[in-house]
Each structure stands twice: as structure tokens, then as C-alpha cells.
């Protein structure tokens, strides 16, 4: 079994649920799903085929919000749509909850960008595209900064930028002082 602190990849019949990359893949190809939908899928796959009650899913995915069952139904439908022809992997137990069927094997998430690899290797693999809009105009003289921010956005769910922008020379001097 995978150690508690490490993120795992669950595999079954050509499907992969990569918890480190927060990605659903079909035969190695990424299948786009939203972050809440992925959280539901993660809870279901971690349950090991056991029934997960609707209320438990809602409480875990939306711990501080009041959410109706129809919101959960929307995300369950999104999982079924992502699974396509294998949609029967997600079983509804009427009035009670859901279970993810199949024999899911667990392996540690290894490879560039995963927690078992050094951080330097994360740049070795091309990163997934983001949902950021295309810029309205080009930034002049900020190529390195844009590349760094793009890399961070692809690698992390949340990136916060603060402070005023600096010139490249100021950035180099600021780094030299630390």
C-alpha cells in the first residue's frame, strides 16, 4: 500500500486517477474534469468500492457551504460523461449514495512532477495547459517572469501574485540580498 503522505495513482482497466497531478486519464490521455468533480472522484476511488453516502460527499467536498443534492448530481453526471463508454463504473445506489466499481490498483505517483521526485525534475516534463485566458497584448521584457508564472500555475492549484512588478535588474538584486 502507498504511504499516507504520498499521493497515489489509482489504475483500473485503462483508467488512471492521478492524485498528485489531480488528473483523470484514459489510456494515458488526460480527460478534462473540474476540480470539484475531481474531488468527488478522489473520494470515491479512495473508498475502495464501498458505498459513499451523498451527505458524506457533500460534507467533504463543500465543508463550509450549504449545497443541495442537485449540485452533487451535476458533478456525478460530469464524472459519467468523462468516463464515456465506461460510465457504468460509477454506480448509483438509489437514495443512498455512490460507489466506484472496478478493481483499482494503487501505485505511488512517480515520475517528473510527483512528490517522490526531486523538485528540479518537475520541469523535465511538459506541463498541462491551463485555463488562463490568452493575454490581450504581449508583455515586453517579461518573458522569464511569464514563463515562471505559467510553470507555477500549471503545477499548483493556487498561485498568488502580490506586490508591484519589478524590473529584471531589481529582481536580480532582490534575489542576491536573500
C-alpha positions, -999 to 999 in steps of 0.1 A, spaced: 0 0 0 11 36 -6 23 56 24 -2 81 38 20 112 29 25 103 -7 0 109 -35 -11 78 -54 -22 68 -89 -52 45 -90 -54 23 -121 -82 2 -135 -89 -11 -170 -70 17 -188 -82 44 -165 -58 63 -141 -68 87 -114 -36 106 -105 -40 123 -71 -6 141 -73 -14 157 -107 -52 158 -100 -58 143 -133 -81 116 -148 -65 98 -177 -79 72 -202 -52 50 -216 -26 78 -209 -47 106 -223 -59 133 -200 -97 136 -196 -106 172 -185 -129 174 -154 -134 203 -130 -117 205 -96 -149 197 -75 -157 168 -99 -121 155 -93 -125 158 -55 -157 136 -57 -139 111 -79 -109 111 -55 -132 103 -25 -150 76 -45 -117 59 -56 -102 61 -21 -133 44 -7 -122 11 -23 -156 3 -39 -175 9 -7 -207 30 -8 -201 67 -1 -233 84 11 -245 115 -7 -243 136 25 -207 124 32 -197 135 -3 -213 169 1 -198 174 35 -163 165 23 -163 184 -10 -182 215 3 -173 216 41 -182 253 47 -210 258 21 -247 248 21 -251 227 -11 -282 209 -24 -281 174 -38 -287 187 -73 -252 202 -72 -238 168 -64 -259 153 -92 -243 178 -116 -208 166 -107 -217 129 -108 -231 135 -143 -198 151 -152 -179 120 -140 -201 98 -160 -196 120 -191 -158 118 -186 -159 81 -183 -178 78 -216 -184 42 -226 -172 31 -191 -199 52 -173 -212 21 -156 -181 22 -134 -199 48 -113 -229 31 -96 -258 49 -80 -274 33 -50 -308 50 -52 -315 74 -23 -282 65 -6 -251 73 -24 -225 62 -50 -197 37 -54 -169 35 -80 -168 -1 -93 -138 -19 -108 -106 -33 -94 -84 -3 -87 -48 -9 -81 -27 17 -63 8 27 -71 29 56 -58 29 86 -81 63 86 -96 78 105 -125 86 141 -131 64 165 -111 53 140 -85 62 141 -48 87 112 -50 109 130 -74 131 160 -66 116 194 -74 142 201 -101 128 172 -122 93 188 -124 104 210 -153 116 179 -173 81 170 -184 59 193 -204 32 207 -181 -5 206 -188 -22 236 -203 -41 260 -180 -75 276 -181 -60 310 -182 -72 334 -209 -49 343 -237 -32 377 -230 -48 407 -247 -13 421 -256 23 409 -253 43 417 -223 76 433 -233 107 423 -214 89 399 -191 95 365 -208 112 349 -179 86 361 -154 57 349 -176 73 315 -181 78 312 -143 42 321 -135 29 298 -163 50 270 -148 37 276 -113 0 279 -125 3 245 -143 20 228 -113 -2 242 -85 -39 247 -79 -35 281 -64 -8 307 -72 -9 341 -55 9 371 -70 15 400 -47 33 433 -48 44 456 -76 61 443 -106 98 449 -107 123 453 -134 146 424 -142 176 442 -127 157 448 -94 146 412 -93 182 400 -96 193 424 -69 165 413 -46 174 377 -50 211 385 -43 202 400 -9 184 370 5 
